[in-house]
């Protein structure tokens, strides 16, 4: 057992040392602060010390461990000062990595292998991502940094403070759950926004449509419809990008339902997957018809997160929860369908989350499922209306036919499953 723990300790040093040695491979022998072998030895030394408790008192081992750690720290500081004086490089990443390697080696033989090894892998990964991370930081704008901090404020600081209990009429308003829903939606938008920013929209309309749909399929539809009206060619490719963005809405809805209500997901997954599949088959058809060599068009997203926007979404969610509660109370299923249709005019996320929550609290699945499908259908119709009103005439027929076929196929699937 001790031998296996030491093997893990050695592996930890080799993992981090491999990355550090590779990053300093251009330096000659004796010019590197710490390389592959040094990290392995330091990690092994950290692993040996806890094992000494089997032959000498634990207190003495602890004192010895502290002495060795501070000795290594002193050597690290001295080497850093010498290197900084010679090269004017004041970075301490390698030095801190060496100290961490010693600690991880000790954790391995102290019985915390399941913690030490993942930390070593993550550390090596972070070290290897230096060029990518530095390049990303250079491109990061102030408004994006502020958006990230706002997102962290909402999700890490404010969310845990919200009461996790039902309030208001029927107890439908749960502040913690509403806050969590806001974080979920803004998090999805964050992924889409920064994916586009890092990959670049010039890699193609289709990639932009797919990733842009993760952030805002309505925004993609609006932008590409307007662009289509100004172009003489490439309309089918623009429609394909719009449909890709619109098709992304369906798996996004499935994710939202899966988080809140797994049983409801089982009844929704086939209709929504069929809608998505038919939409994407239409995209493939349009891409094959599209003119080759069409130039990609830049797509600019707004700020990925804004507190005012988040508060508006929370207010919308509360309004829909209350409206759906009273609609179901006084008008039964017809009230729910009316709320779903009205909500679908502008957004599907709020009504999807609301109905998923209500279904977990007693709303019949036979009402929730068609209501969610209705919201998705209305929202799809609104997007196709944008294409028809704002886009080029050549974009209308193909977009309307494919979207109508997708919605019809989804409803037919739901009906067959009854």
Order of alpha helices (4+ residues) and beta strands (2+ residues): alpha-alpha-alpha-alpha-alpha-alpha-alpha-beta-beta-alpha-alpha-alpha-alpha-alpha-alpha-alpha-alpha
